[in-house]
Amino acid sequence: MVITVEPGVYLPDKKLGVRIEDDVLVTETGCRILSNQIPRERKEVETWMTKAKR
């Protein structure tokens, strides 16, 4: 089974929201995070977004 874990932080007065999403494969013997290659730190995300615009 694959589940999505979606913690989020929302600041309505700033009109800002951030959601970090993980897809997790759960089996009888354990689990594996399928989205572990996605950047999470601010600088990593900014670099990733800059490359995506090219």
mmCIF entry with sequence, helices, sheets and N, C-alpha, C, O atoms, coordinates in Angstrom:
data_MODEL
# 
_entry.id   MODEL 
# 
_entity.id                         1 
_entity.type                       polymer 
_entity.pdbx_number_of_molecules   1 
# 
_entity_poly.entity_id                      1 
_entity_poly.type                           'polypeptide(L)' 
_entity_poly.nstd_linkage                   no 
_entity_poly.nstd_monomer                   no 
_entity_poly.pdbx_seq_one_letter_code       MVITVEPGVYLPDKKLGVRIEDDVLVTETGCRILSNQIPRERKEVETWMTKAKR 
_entity_poly.pdbx_seq_one_letter_code_can   MVITVEPGVYLPDKKLGVRIEDDVLVTETGCRILSNQIPRERKEVETWMTKAKR 
_entity_poly.pdbx_strand_id                 A 
# 
loop_
_entity_poly_seq.entity_id 
_entity_poly_seq.num 
_entity_poly_seq.mon_id 
_entity_poly_seq.hetero 
1 1  MET n 
1 2  VAL n 
1 3  ILE n 
1 4  THR n 
1 5  VAL n 
1 6  GLU n 
1 7  PRO n 
1 8  GLY n 
1 9  VAL n 
1 10 TYR n 
1 11 LEU n 
1 12 PRO n 
1 13 ASP n 
1 14 LYS n 
1 15 LYS n 
1 16 LEU n 
1 17 GLY n 
1 18 VAL n 
1 19 ARG n 
1 20 ILE n 
1 21 GLU n 
1 22 ASP n 
1 23 ASP n 
1 24 VAL n 
1 25 LEU n 
1 26 VAL n 
1 27 THR n 
1 28 GLU n 
1 29 THR n 
1 30 GLY n 
1 31 CYS n 
1 32 ARG n 
1 33 ILE n 
1 34 LEU n 
1 35 SER n 
1 36 ASN n 
1 37 GLN n 
1 38 ILE n 
1 39 PRO n 
1 40 ARG n 
1 41 GLU n 
1 42 ARG n 
1 43 LYS n 
1 44 GLU n 
1 45 VAL n 
1 46 GLU n 
1 47 THR n 
1 48 TRP n 
1 49 MET n 
1 50 THR n 
1 51 LYS n 
1 52 ALA n 
1 53 LYS n 
1 54 ARG n 
# 
_struct_asym.id          A 
_struct_asym.entity_id   1 
# 
loop_
_struct_conf.conf_type_id 
_struct_conf.id 
_struct_conf.pdbx_PDB_helix_id 
_struct_conf.beg_label_comp_id 
_struct_conf.beg_label_asym_id 
_struct_conf.beg_label_seq_id 
_struct_conf.pdbx_beg_PDB_ins_code 
_struct_conf.end_label_comp_id 
_struct_conf.end_label_asym_id 
_struct_conf.end_label_seq_id 
_struct_conf.pdbx_end_PDB_ins_code 
_struct_conf.beg_auth_comp_id 
_struct_conf.beg_auth_asym_id 
_struct_conf.beg_auth_seq_id 
_struct_conf.end_auth_comp_id 
_struct_conf.end_auth_asym_id 
_struct_conf.end_auth_seq_id 
_struct_conf.pdbx_PDB_helix_class 
_struct_conf.details 
_struct_conf.pdbx_PDB_helix_length 
HELX_P HELX_P1 AA1 PRO A 12 ? LYS A 14 ? PRO A 12 LYS A 14 5 ? 3  
HELX_P HELX_P2 AA2 ARG A 42 ? LYS A 53 ? ARG A 42 LYS A 53 1 ? 12 
# 
_struct_conf_type.id          HELX_P 
_struct_conf_type.criteria    ? 
_struct_conf_type.reference   ? 
# 
loop_
_struct_sheet.id 
_struct_sheet.type 
_struct_sheet.number_strands 
_struct_sheet.details 
AA1 ? 3 ? 
AA2 ? 2 ? 
# 
loop_
_struct_sheet_order.sheet_id 
_struct_sheet_order.range_id_1 
_struct_sheet_order.range_id_2 
_struct_sheet_order.offset 
_struct_sheet_order.sense 
AA1 1 2 ? anti-parallel 
AA1 2 3 ? anti-parallel 
AA2 1 2 ? anti-parallel 
# 
loop_
_struct_sheet_range.sheet_id 
_struct_sheet_range.id 
_struct_sheet_range.beg_label_comp_id 
_struct_sheet_range.beg_label_asym_id 
_struct_sheet_range.beg_label_seq_id 
_struct_sheet_range.pdbx_beg_PDB_ins_code 
_struct_sheet_range.end_label_comp_id 
_struct_sheet_range.end_label_asym_id 
_struct_sheet_range.end_label_seq_id 
_struct_sheet_range.pdbx_end_PDB_ins_code 
_struct_sheet_range.beg_auth_comp_id 
_struct_sheet_range.beg_auth_asym_id 
_struct_sheet_range.beg_auth_seq_id 
_struct_sheet_range.end_auth_comp_id 
_struct_sheet_range.end_auth_asym_id 
_struct_sheet_range.end_auth_seq_id 
AA1 1 VAL A 2  ? VAL A 5  ? VAL A 2  VAL A 5  
AA1 2 ASP A 22 ? THR A 27 ? ASP A 22 THR A 27 
AA1 3 GLY A 30 ? ILE A 33 ? GLY A 30 ILE A 33 
AA2 1 GLY A 8  ? LEU A 11 ? GLY A 8  LEU A 11 
AA2 2 LEU A 16 ? ARG A 19 ? LEU A 16 ARG A 19 
# 
loop_
_atom_site.group_PDB 
_atom_site.id 
_atom_site.type_symbol 
_atom_site.label_atom_id 
_atom_site.label_alt_id 
_atom_site.label_comp_id 
_atom_site.label_asym_id 
_atom_site.label_entity_id 
_atom_site.label_seq_id 
_atom_site.pdbx_PDB_ins_code 
_atom_site.Cartn_x 
_atom_site.Cartn_y 
_atom_site.Cartn_z 
_atom_site.occupancy 
_atom_site.B_iso_or_equiv 
_atom_site.pdbx_formal_charge 
_atom_site.auth_seq_id 
_atom_site.auth_comp_id 
_atom_site.auth_asym_id 
_atom_site.auth_atom_id 
_atom_site.pdbx_PDB_model_num 
ATOM 1   N N  . MET A 1 1  ? 0.849  -1.158 0.000   1.00 0.00 ? 1  MET A N  1 
ATOM 2   C CA . MET A 1 1  ? 0.000  0.000  0.000   1.00 0.00 ? 1  MET A CA 1 
ATOM 3   C C  . MET A 1 1  ? 0.910  1.241  0.000   1.00 0.00 ? 1  MET A C  1 
ATOM 4   O O  . MET A 1 1  ? 1.961  1.249  0.642   1.00 0.00 ? 1  MET A O  1 
ATOM 5   N N  . VAL A 1 2  ? 0.502  2.262  -0.712  1.00 0.00 ? 2  VAL A N  1 
ATOM 6   C CA . VAL A 1 2  ? 1.218  3.542  -0.716  1.00 0.00 ? 2  VAL A CA 1 
ATOM 7   C C  . VAL A 1 2  ? 0.336  4.582  -0.047  1.00 0.00 ? 2  VAL A C  1 
ATOM 8   O O  . VAL A 1 2  ? -0.840 4.726  -0.382  1.00 0.00 ? 2  VAL A O  1 
ATOM 9   N N  . ILE A 1 3  ? 0.920  5.307  0.907   1.00 0.00 ? 3  ILE A N  1 
ATOM 10  C CA . ILE A 1 3  ? 0.190  6.382  1.569   1.00 0.00 ? 3  ILE A CA 1 
ATOM 11  C C  . ILE A 1 3  ? 0.953  7.692  1.379   1.00 0.00 ? 3  ILE A C  1 
ATOM 12  O O  . ILE A 1 3  ? 2.152  7.691  1.098   1.00 0.00 ? 3  ILE A O  1 
ATOM 13  N N  . THR A 1 4  ? 0.250  8.792  1.535   1.00 0.00 ? 4  THR A N  1 
ATOM 14  C CA . THR A 1 4  ? 0.863  10.112 1.445   1.00 0.00 ? 4  THR A CA 1 
ATOM 15  C C  . THR A 1 4  ? 0.779  10.777 2.803   1.00 0.00 ? 4  THR A C  1 
ATOM 16  O O  . THR A 1 4  ? -0.285 10.828 3.421   1.00 0.00 ? 4  THR A O  1 
ATOM 17  N N  . VAL A 1 5  ? 1.909  11.285 3.260   1.00 0.00 ? 5  VAL A N  1 
ATOM 18  C CA . VAL A 1 5  ? 1.984  12.025 4.517   1.00 0.00 ? 5  VAL A CA 1 
ATOM 19  C C  . VAL A 1 5  ? 2.162  13.488 4.134   1.00 0.00 ? 5  VAL A C  1 
ATOM 20  O O  . VAL A 1 5  ? 3.118  13.828 3.437   1.00 0.00 ? 5  VAL A O  1 
ATOM 21  N N  . GLU A 1 6  ? 1.259  14.361 4.577   1.00 0.00 ? 6  GLU A N  1 
ATOM 22  C CA . GLU A 1 6  ? 1.236  15.756 4.120   1.00 0.00 ? 6  GLU A CA 1 
ATOM 23  C C  . GLU A 1 6  ? 1.178  16.759 5.262   1.00 0.00 ? 6  GLU A C  1 
ATOM 24  O O  . GLU A 1 6  ? 0.142  17.393 5.462   1.00 0.00 ? 6  GLU A O  1 
ATOM 25  N N  . PRO A 1 7  ? 2.263  16.922 6.018   1.00 0.00 ? 7  PRO A N  1 
ATOM 26  C CA . PRO A 1 7  ? 2.227  17.991 7.018   1.00 0.00 ? 7  PRO A CA 1 
ATOM 27  C C  . PRO A 1 7  ? 2.272  19.350 6.333   1.00 0.00 ? 7  PRO A C  1 
ATOM 28  O O  . PRO A 1 7  ? 2.912  19.499 5.292   1.00 0.00 ? 7  PRO A O  1 
ATOM 29  N N  . GLY A 1 8  ? 1.605  20.329 6.902   1.00 0.00 ? 8  GLY A N  1 
ATOM 30  C CA . GLY A 1 8  ? 1.590  21.658 6.293   1.00 0.00 ? 8  GLY A CA 1 
ATOM 31  C C  . GLY A 1 8  ? 1.601  22.760 7.329   1.00 0.00 ? 8  GLY A C  1 
ATOM 32  O O  . GLY A 1 8  ? 1.171  22.576 8.467   1.00 0.00 ? 8  GLY A O  1 
ATOM 33  N N  . VAL A 1 9  ? 2.101  23.906 6.913   1.00 0.00 ? 9  VAL A N  1 
ATOM 34  C CA . VAL A 1 9  ? 2.103  25.110 7.750   1.00 0.00 ? 9  VAL A CA 1 
ATOM 35  C C  . VAL A 1 9  ? 1.462  26.216 6.927   1.00 0.00 ? 9  VAL A C  1 
ATOM 36  O O  . VAL A 1 9  ? 1.852  26.445 5.782   1.00 0.00 ? 9  VAL A O  1 
ATOM 37  N N  . TYR A 1 10 ? 0.490  26.898 7.499   1.00 0.00 ? 10 TYR A N  1 
ATOM 38  C CA . TYR A 1 10 ? -0.218 27.946 6.775   1.00 0.00 ? 10 TYR A CA 1 
ATOM 39  C C  . TYR A 1 10 ? -0.244 29.223 7.607   1.00 0.00 ? 10 TYR A C  1 
ATOM 40  O O  . TYR A 1 10 ? -0.570 29.194 8.794   1.00 0.00 ? 10 TYR A O  1 
ATOM 41  N N  . LEU A 1 11 ? 0.101  30.339 6.979   1.00 0.00 ? 11 LEU A N  1 
ATOM 42  C CA . LEU A 1 11 ? 0.092  31.648 7.625   1.00 0.00 ? 11 LEU A CA 1 
ATOM 43  C C  . LEU A 1 11 ? -0.878 32.535 6.853   1.00 0.00 ? 11 LEU A C  1 
ATOM 44  O O  . LEU A 1 11 ? -0.464 33.253 5.943   1.00 0.00 ? 11 LEU A O  1 
ATOM 45  N N  . PRO A 1 12 ? -2.166 32.495 7.203   1.00 0.00 ? 12 PRO A N  1 
ATOM 46  C CA . PRO A 1 12 ? -3.180 33.214 6.435   1.00 0.00 ? 12 PRO A CA 1 
ATOM 47  C C  . PRO A 1 12 ? -2.925 34.717 6.337   1.00 0.00 ? 12 PRO A C  1 
ATOM 48  O O  . PRO A 1 12 ? -3.186 35.312 5.292   1.00 0.00 ? 12 PRO A O  1 
ATOM 49  N N  . ASP A 1 13 ? -2.422 35.339 7.398   1.00 0.00 ? 13 ASP A N  1 
ATOM 50  C CA . ASP A 1 13 ? -2.186 36.782 7.352   1.00 0.00 ? 13 ASP A CA 1 
ATOM 51  C C  . ASP A 1 13 ? -1.082 37.154 6.369   1.00 0.00 ? 13 ASP A C  1 
ATOM 52  O O  . ASP A 1 13 ? -1.043 38.282 5.878   1.00 0.00 ? 13 ASP A O  1 
ATOM 53  N N  . LYS A 1 14 ? -0.194 36.220 6.081   1.00 0.00 ? 14 LYS A N  1 
ATOM 54  C CA . LYS A 1 14 ? 0.883  36.444 5.103   1.00 0.00 ? 14 LYS A CA 1 
ATOM 55  C C  . LYS A 1 14 ? 0.522  35.885 3.722   1.00 0.00 ? 14 LYS A C  1 
ATOM 56  O O  . LYS A 1 14 ? 1.274  36.037 2.759   1.00 0.00 ? 14 LYS A O  1 
ATOM 57  N N  . LYS A 1 15 ? -0.658 35.228 3.647   1.00 0.00 ? 15 LYS A N  1 
ATOM 58  C CA . LYS A 1 15 ? -1.083 34.546 2.420   1.00 0.00 ? 15 LYS A CA 1 
ATOM 59  C C  . LYS A 1 15 ? -0.007 33.578 1.941   1.00 0.00 ? 15 LYS A C  1 
ATOM 60  O O  . LYS A 1 15 ? 0.368  33.569 0.768   1.00 0.00 ? 15 LYS A O  1 
ATOM 61  N N  . LEU A 1 16 ? 0.480  32.764 2.876   1.00 0.00 ? 16 LEU A N  1 
ATOM 62  C CA . LEU A 1 16 ? 1.580  31.850 2.615   1.00 0.00 ? 16 LEU A CA 1 
ATOM 63  C C  . LEU A 1 16 ? 1.256  30.485 3.193   1.00 0.00 ? 16 LEU A C  1 
ATOM 64  O O  . LEU A 1 16 ? 0.721  30.378 4.297   1.00 0.00 ? 16 LEU A O  1 
ATOM 65  N N  . GLY A 1 17 ? 1.577  29.457 2.454   1.00 0.00 ? 17 GLY A N  1 
ATOM 66  C CA . GLY A 1 17 ? 1.391  28.100 2.939   1.00 0.00 ? 17 GLY A CA 1 
ATOM 67  C C  . GLY A 1 17 ? 2.455  27.193 2.371   1.00 0.00 ? 17 GLY A C  1 
ATOM 68  O O  . GLY A 1 17 ? 2.892  27.364 1.233   1.00 0.00 ? 17 GLY A O  1 
ATOM 69  N N  . VAL A 1 18 ? 2.866  26.236 3.160   1.00 0.00 ? 18 VAL A N  1 
ATOM 70  C CA . VAL A 1 18 ? 3.870  25.267 2.726   1.00 0.00 ? 18 VAL A CA 1 
ATOM 71  C C  . VAL A 1 18 ? 3.394  23.882 3.127   1.00 0.00 ? 18 VAL A C  1 
ATOM 72  O O  . VAL A 1 18 ? 2.971  23.656 4.261   1.00 0.00 ? 18 VAL A O  1 
ATOM 73  N N  . ARG A 1 19 ? 3.470  22.972 2.189   1.00 0.00 ? 19 ARG A N  1 
ATOM 74  C CA . ARG A 1 19 ? 3.120  21.583 2.474   1.00 0.00 ? 19 ARG A CA 1 
ATOM 75  C C  . ARG A 1 19 ? 4.271  20.726 1.958   1.00 0.00 ? 19 ARG A C  1 
ATOM 76  O O  . ARG A 1 19 ? 4.671  20.833 0.798   1.00 0.00 ? 19 ARG A O  1 
ATOM 77  N N  . ILE A 1 20 ? 4.794  19.879 2.834   1.00 0.00 ? 20 ILE A N  1 
ATOM 78  C CA . ILE A 1 20 ? 5.842  18.946 2.434   1.00 0.00 ? 20 ILE A CA 1 
ATOM 79  C C  . ILE A 1 20 ? 5.197  17.570 2.388   1.00 0.00 ? 20 ILE A C  1 
ATOM 80  O O  . ILE A 1 20 ? 4.648  17.095 3.383   1.00 0.00 ? 20 ILE A O  1 
ATOM 81  N N  . GLU A 1 21 ? 5.268  16.947 1.244   1.00 0.00 ? 21 GLU A N  1 
ATOM 82  C CA . GLU A 1 21 ? 4.532  15.717 1.016   1.00 0.00 ? 21 GLU A CA 1 
ATOM 83  C C  . GLU A 1 21 ? 5.497  14.561 0.820   1.00 0.00 ? 21 GLU A C  1 
ATOM 84  O O  . GLU A 1 21 ? 6.476  14.688 0.085   1.00 0.00 ? 21 GLU A O  1 
ATOM 85  N N  . ASP A 1 22 ? 5.234  13.446 1.463   1.00 0.00 ? 22 ASP A N  1 
ATOM 86  C CA . ASP A 1 22 ? 6.003  12.224 1.271   1.00 0.00 ? 22 ASP A CA 1 
ATOM 87  C C  . ASP A 1 22 ? 5.074  11.115 0.840   1.00 0.00 ? 22 ASP A C  1 
ATOM 88  O O  . ASP A 1 22 ? 3.981  10.962 1.386   1.00 0.00 ? 22 ASP A O  1 
ATOM 89  N N  . ASP A 1 23 ? 5.507  10.337 -0.142  1.00 0.00 ? 23 ASP A N  1 
ATOM 90  C CA . ASP A 1 23 ? 4.813  9.121  -0.533  1.00 0.00 ? 23 ASP A CA 1 
ATOM 91  C C  . ASP A 1 23 ? 5.579  7.963  0.088   1.00 0.00 ? 23 ASP A C  1 
ATOM 92  O O  . ASP A 1 23 ? 6.791  7.846  -0.091  1.00 0.00 ? 23 ASP A O  1 
ATOM 93  N N  . VAL A 1 24 ? 4.867  7.104  0.822   1.00 0.00 ? 24 VAL A N  1 
ATOM 94  C CA . VAL A 1 24 ? 5.505  6.030  1.572   1.00 0.00 ? 24 VAL A CA 1 
ATOM 95  C C  . VAL A 1 24 ? 4.899  4.691  1.168   1.00 0.00 ? 24 VAL A C  1 
ATOM 96  O O  . VAL A 1 24 ? 3.684  4.502  1.217   1.00 0.00 ? 24 VAL A O  1 
ATOM 97  N N  . LEU A 1 25 ? 5.767  3.768  0.769   1.00 0.00 ? 25 LEU A N  1 
ATOM 98  C CA . LEU A 1 25 ? 5.347  2.398  0.458   1.00 0.00 ? 25 LEU A CA 1 
ATOM 99  C C  . LEU A 1 25 ? 5.398  1.595  1.751   1.00 0.00 ? 25 LEU A C  1 
ATOM 100 O O  . LEU A 1 25 ? 6.446  1.502  2.389   1.00 0.00 ? 25 LEU A O  1 
ATOM 101 N N  . VAL A 1 26 ? 4.267  1.016  2.137   1.00 0.00 ? 26 VAL A N  1 
ATOM 102 C CA . VAL A 1 26 ? 4.180  0.222  3.364   1.00 0.00 ? 26 VAL A CA 1 
ATOM 103 C C  . VAL A 1 26 ? 3.937  -1.231 2.969   1.00 0.00 ? 26 VAL A C  1 
ATOM 104 O O  . VAL A 1 26 ? 2.985  -1.547 2.255   1.00 0.00 ? 26 VAL A O  1 
ATOM 105 N N  . THR A 1 27 ? 4.820  -2.108 3.449   1.00 0.00 ? 27 THR A N  1 
ATOM 106 C CA . THR A 1 27 ? 4.678  -3.541 3.172   1.00 0.00 ? 27 THR A CA 1 
ATOM 107 C C  . THR A 1 27 ? 4.616  -4.302 4.489   1.00 0.00 ? 27 THR A C  1 
ATOM 108 O O  . THR A 1 27 ? 4.700  -3.704 5.562   1.00 0.00 ? 27 THR A O  1 
ATOM 109 N N  . GLU A 1 28 ? 4.472  -5.601 4.408   1.00 0.00 ? 28 GLU A N  1 
ATOM 110 C CA . GLU A 1 28 ? 4.428  -6.422 5.621   1.00 0.00 ? 28 GLU A CA 1 
ATOM 111 C C  . GLU A 1 28 ? 5.753  -6.403 6.368   1.00 0.00 ? 28 GLU A C  1 
ATOM 112 O O  . GLU A 1 28 ? 5.788  -6.649 7.573   1.00 0.00 ? 28 GLU A O  1 
ATOM 113 N N  . THR A 1 29 ? 6.845  -6.112 5.662   1.00 0.00 ? 29 THR A N  1 
ATOM 114 C CA . THR A 1 29 ? 8.165  -6.173 6.297   1.00 0.00 ? 29 THR A CA 1 
ATOM 115 C C  . THR A 1 29 ? 8.751  -4.799 6.629   1.00 0.00 ? 29 THR A C  1 
ATOM 116 O O  . THR A 1 29 ? 9.844  -4.722 7.190   1.00 0.00 ? 29 THR A O  1 
ATOM 117 N N  . GLY A 1 30 ? 8.058  -3.728 6.299   1.00 0.00 ? 30 GLY A N  1 
ATOM 118 C CA . GLY A 1 30 ? 8.569  -2.397 6.617   1.00 0.00 ? 30 GLY A CA 1 
ATOM 119 C C  . GLY A 1 30 ? 8.005  -1.335 5.711   1.00 0.00 ? 30 GLY A C  1 
ATOM 120 O O  . GLY A 1 30 ? 6.913  -1.487 5.164   1.00 0.00 ? 30 GLY A O  1 
ATOM 121 N N  . CYS A 1 31 ? 8.749  -0.258 5.551   1.00 0.00 ? 31 CYS A N  1 
ATOM 122 C CA . CYS A 1 31 ? 8.281  0.829  4.703   1.00 0.00 ? 31 CYS A CA 1 
ATOM 123 C C  . CYS A 1 31 ? 9.476  1.480  4.002   1.00 0.00 ? 31 CYS A C  1 
ATOM 124 O O  . CYS A 1 31 ? 10.625 1.326  4.415   1.00 0.00 ? 31 CYS A O  1 
ATOM 125 N N  . ARG A 1 32 ? 9.165  2.216  2.924   1.00 0.00 ? 32 ARG A N  1 
ATOM 126 C CA . ARG A 1 32 ? 10.198 2.929  2.166   1.00 0.00 ? 32 ARG A CA 1 
ATOM 127 C C  . ARG A 1 32 ? 9.612  4.247  1.694   1.00 0.00 ? 32 ARG A C  1 
ATOM 128 O O  . ARG A 1 32 ? 8.523  4.283  1.121   1.00 0.00 ? 32 ARG A O  1 
ATOM 129 N N  . ILE A 1 33 ? 10.339 5.327  1.938   1.00 0.00 ? 33 ILE A N  1 
ATOM 130 C CA . ILE A 1 33 ? 9.903  6.637  1.474   1.00 0.00 ? 33 ILE A CA 1 
ATOM 131 C C  . ILE A 1 33 ? 10.258 6.752  -0.001  1.00 0.00 ? 33 ILE A C  1 
ATOM 132 O O  . ILE A 1 33 ? 11.431 6.703  -0.371  1.00 0.00 ? 33 ILE A O  1 
ATOM 133 N N  . LEU A 1 34 ? 9.242  6.903  -0.838  1.00 0.00 ? 34 LEU A N  1 
ATOM 134 C CA . LEU A 1 34 ? 9.437  6.955  -2.285  1.00 0.00 ? 34 LEU A CA 1 
ATOM 135 C C  . LEU A 1 34 ? 9.858  8.340  -2.773  1.00 0.00 ? 34 LEU A C  1 
ATOM 136 O O  . LEU A 1 34 ? 10.412 8.472  -3.865  1.00 0.00 ? 34 LEU A O  1 
ATOM 137 N N  . SER A 1 35 ? 9.602  9.352  -1.984  1.00 0.00 ? 35 SER A N  1 
ATOM 138 C CA . SER A 1 35 ? 9.862  10.731 -2.406  1.00 0.00 ? 35 SER A CA 1 
ATOM 139 C C  . SER A 1 35 ? 11.088 11.321 -1.711  1.00 0.00 ? 35 SER A C  1 
ATOM 140 O O  . SER A 1 35 ? 11.178 12.538 -1.554  1.00 0.00 ? 35 SER A O  1 
ATOM 141 N N  . ASN A 1 36 ? 12.029 10.482 -1.298  1.00 0.00 ? 36 ASN A N  1 
ATOM 142 C CA . ASN A 1 36 ? 13.169 10.981 -0.526  1.00 0.00 ? 36 ASN A CA 1 
ATOM 143 C C  . ASN A 1 36 ? 14.188 11.751 -1.363  1.00 0.00 ? 36 ASN A C  1 
ATOM 144 O O  . ASN A 1 36 ? 15.120 12.320 -0.795  1.00 0.00 ? 36 ASN A O  1 
ATOM 145 N N  . GLN A 1 37 ? 14.050 11.793 -2.679  1.00 0.00 ? 37 GLN A N  1 
ATOM 146 C CA . GLN A 1 37 ? 14.970 12.556 -3.523  1.00 0.00 ? 37 GLN A CA 1 
ATOM 147 C C  . GLN A 1 37 ? 14.493 13.996 -3.765  1.00 0.00 ? 37 GLN A C  1 
ATOM 148 O O  . GLN A 1 37 ? 15.194 14.789 -4.393  1.00 0.00 ? 37 GLN A O  1 
ATOM 149 N N  . ILE A 1 38 ? 13.310 14.321 -3.268  1.00 0.00 ? 38 ILE A N  1 
ATOM 150 C CA . ILE A 1 38 ? 12.767 15.669 -3.443  1.00 0.00 ? 38 ILE A CA 1 
ATOM 151 C C  . ILE A 1 38 ? 13.447 16.614 -2.448  1.00 0.00 ? 38 ILE A C  1 
ATOM 152 O O  . ILE A 1 38 ? 13.572 16.275 -1.271  1.00 0.00 ? 38 ILE A O  1 
ATOM 153 N N  . PRO A 1 39 ? 13.893 17.804 -2.905  1.00 0.00 ? 39 PRO A N  1 
ATOM 154 C CA . PRO A 1 39 ? 14.544 18.740 -1.985  1.00 0.00 ? 39 PRO A CA 1 
ATOM 155 C C  . PRO A 1 39 ? 13.569 19.255 -0.918  1.00 0.00 ? 39 PRO A C  1 
ATOM 156 O O  . PRO A 1 39 ? 12.373 19.397 -1.169  1.00 0.00 ? 39 PRO A O  1 
ATOM 157 N N  . ARG A 1 40 ? 14.112 19.534 0.285   1.00 0.00 ? 40 ARG A N  1 
ATOM 158 C CA . ARG A 1 40 ? 13.278 19.979 1.399   1.00 0.00 ? 40 ARG A CA 1 
ATOM 159 C C  . ARG A 1 40 ? 13.757 21.276 2.024   1.00 0.00 ? 40 ARG A C  1 
ATOM 160 O O  . ARG A 1 40 ? 12.943 22.066 2.502   1.00 0.00 ? 40 ARG A O  1 
ATOM 161 N N  . GLU A 1 41 ? 15.036 21.505 2.030   1.00 0.00 ? 41 GLU A N  1 
ATOM 162 C CA . GLU A 1 41 ? 15.577 22.737 2.608   1.00 0.00 ? 41 GLU A CA 1 
ATOM 163 C C  . GLU A 1 41 ? 15.358 23.900 1.647   1.00 0.00 ? 41 GLU A C  1 
ATOM 164 O O  . GLU A 1 41 ? 15.331 23.707 0.431   1.00 0.00 ? 41 GLU A O  1 
ATOM 165 N N  . ARG A 1 42 ? 15.199 25.108 2.191   1.00 0.00 ? 42 ARG A N  1 
ATOM 166 C CA . ARG A 1 42 ? 14.870 26.279 1.374   1.00 0.00 ? 42 ARG A CA 1 
ATOM 167 C C  . ARG A 1 42 ? 15.843 26.460 0.215   1.00 0.00 ? 42 ARG A C  1 
ATOM 168 O O  . ARG A 1 42 ? 15.411 26.637 -0.924  1.00 0.00 ? 42 ARG A O  1 
ATOM 169 N N  . LYS A 1 43 ? 17.127 26.421 0.476   1.00 0.00 ? 43 LYS A N  1 
ATOM 170 C CA . LYS A 1 43 ? 18.126 26.618 -0.587  1.00 0.00 ? 43 LYS A CA 1 
ATOM 171 C C  . LYS A 1 43 ? 18.026 25.534 -1.650  1.00 0.00 ? 43 LYS A C  1 
ATOM 172 O O  . LYS A 1 43 ? 18.155 25.816 -2.841  1.00 0.00 ? 43 LYS A O  1 
ATOM 173 N N  . GLU A 1 44 ? 17.796 24.289 -1.224  1.00 0.00 ? 44 GLU A N  1 
ATOM 174 C CA . GLU A 1 44 ? 17.657 23.180 -2.169  1.00 0.00 ? 44 GLU A CA 1 
ATOM 175 C C  . GLU A 1 44 ? 16.432 23.390 -3.066  1.00 0.00 ? 44 GLU A C  1 
ATOM 176 O O  . GLU A 1 44 ? 16.493 23.158 -4.273  1.00 0.00 ? 44 GLU A O  1 
ATOM 177 N N  . VAL A 1 45 ? 15.332 23.826 -2.470  1.00 0.00 ? 45 VAL A N  1 
ATOM 178 C CA . VAL A 1 45 ? 14.103 24.058 -3.243  1.00 0.00 ? 45 VAL A CA 1 
ATOM 179 C C  . VAL A 1 45 ? 14.309 25.207 -4.223  1.00 0.00 ? 45 VAL A C  1 
ATOM 180 O O  . VAL A 1 45 ? 13.893 25.111 -5.378  1.00 0.00 ? 45 VAL A O  1 
ATOM 181 N N  . GLU A 1 46 ? 14.944 26.291 -3.783  1.00 0.00 ? 46 GLU A N  1 
ATOM 182 C CA . GLU A 1 46 ? 15.198 27.435 -4.667  1.00 0.00 ? 46 GLU A CA 1 
ATOM 183 C C  . GLU A 1 46 ? 16.076 27.025 -5.856  1.00 0.00 ? 46 GLU A C  1 
ATOM 184 O O  . GLU A 1 46 ? 15.808 27.419 -6.991  1.00 0.00 ? 46 GLU A O  1 
ATOM 185 N N  . THR A 1 47 ? 17.112 26.245 -5.598  1.00 0.00 ? 47 THR A N  1 
ATOM 186 C CA . THR A 1 47 ? 17.989 25.762 -6.673  1.00 0.00 ? 47 THR A CA 1 
ATOM 187 C C  . THR A 1 47 ? 17.211 24.880 -7.638  1.00 0.00 ? 47 THR A C  1 
ATOM 188 O O  . THR A 1 47 ? 17.346 25.012 -8.855  1.00 0.00 ? 47 THR A O  1 
ATOM 189 N N  . TRP A 1 48 ? 16.398 23.980 -7.096  1.00 0.00 ? 48 TRP A N  1 
ATOM 190 C CA . TRP A 1 48 ? 15.596 23.071 -7.905  1.00 0.00 ? 48 TRP A CA 1 
ATOM 191 C C  . TRP A 1 48 ? 14.612 23.845 -8.786  1.00 0.00 ? 48 TRP A C  1 
ATOM 192 O O  . TRP A 1 48 ? 14.447 23.529 -9.964  1.00 0.00 ? 48 TRP A O  1 
ATOM 193 N N  . MET A 1 49 ? 13.958 24.864 -8.208  1.00 0.00 ? 49 MET A N  1 
ATOM 194 C CA . MET A 1 49 ? 12.995 25.664 -8.965  1.00 0.00 ? 49 MET A CA 1 
ATOM 195 C C  . MET A 1 49 ? 13.691 26.469 -10.054 1.00 0.00 ? 49 MET A C  1 
ATOM 196 O O  . MET A 1 49 ? 13.149 26.613 -11.150 1.00 0.00 ? 49 MET A O  1 
ATOM 197 N N  . THR A 1 50 ? 14.879 26.997 -9.775  1.00 0.00 ? 50 THR A N  1 
ATOM 198 C CA . THR A 1 50 ? 15.639 27.752 -10.783 1.00 0.00 ? 50 THR A CA 1 
ATOM 199 C C  . THR A 1 50 ? 15.980 26.861 -11.962 1.00 0.00 ? 50 THR A C  1 
ATOM 200 O O  . THR A 1 50 ? 15.851 27.274 -13.114 1.00 0.00 ? 50 THR A O  1 
ATOM 201 N N  . LYS A 1 51 ? 16.412 25.644 -11.682 1.00 0.00 ? 51 LYS A N  1 
ATOM 202 C CA . LYS A 1 51 ? 16.754 24.695 -12.765 1.00 0.00 ? 51 LYS A CA 1 
ATOM 203 C C  . LYS A 1 51 ? 15.515 24.306 -13.565 1.00 0.00 ? 51 LYS A C  1 
ATOM 204 O O  . LYS A 1 51 ? 15.605 24.093 -14.774 1.00 0.00 ? 51 LYS A O  1 
ATOM 205 N N  . ALA A 1 52 ? 14.368 24.211 -12.911 1.00 0.00 ? 52 ALA A N  1 
ATOM 206 C CA . ALA A 1 52 ? 13.131 23.801 -13.586 1.00 0.00 ? 52 ALA A CA 1 
ATOM 207 C C  . ALA A 1 52 ? 12.650 24.857 -14.568 1.00 0.00 ? 52 ALA A C  1 
ATOM 208 O O  . ALA A 1 52 ? 11.965 24.532 -15.538 1.00 0.00 ? 52 ALA A O  1 
ATOM 209 N N  . LYS A 1 53 ? 13.000 26.129 -14.329 1.00 0.00 ? 53 LYS A N  1 
ATOM 210 C CA . LYS A 1 53 ? 12.561 27.224 -15.207 1.00 0.00 ? 53 LYS A CA 1 
ATOM 211 C C  . LYS A 1 53 ? 13.382 27.314 -16.488 1.00 0.00 ? 53 LYS A C  1 
ATOM 212 O O  . LYS A 1 53 ? 12.979 27.987 -17.436 1.00 0.00 ? 53 LYS A O  1 
ATOM 213 N N  . ARG A 1 54 ? 14.523 26.647 -16.524 1.00 0.00 ? 54 ARG A N  1 
ATOM 214 C CA . ARG A 1 54 ? 15.405 26.735 -17.703 1.00 0.00 ? 54 ARG A CA 1 
ATOM 215 C C  . ARG A 1 54 ? 14.887 25.965 -18.882 1.00 0.00 ? 54 ARG A C  1 
ATOM 216 O O  . ARG A 1 54 ? 15.522 25.950 -19.936 1.00 0.00 ? 54 ARG A O  1 
# 
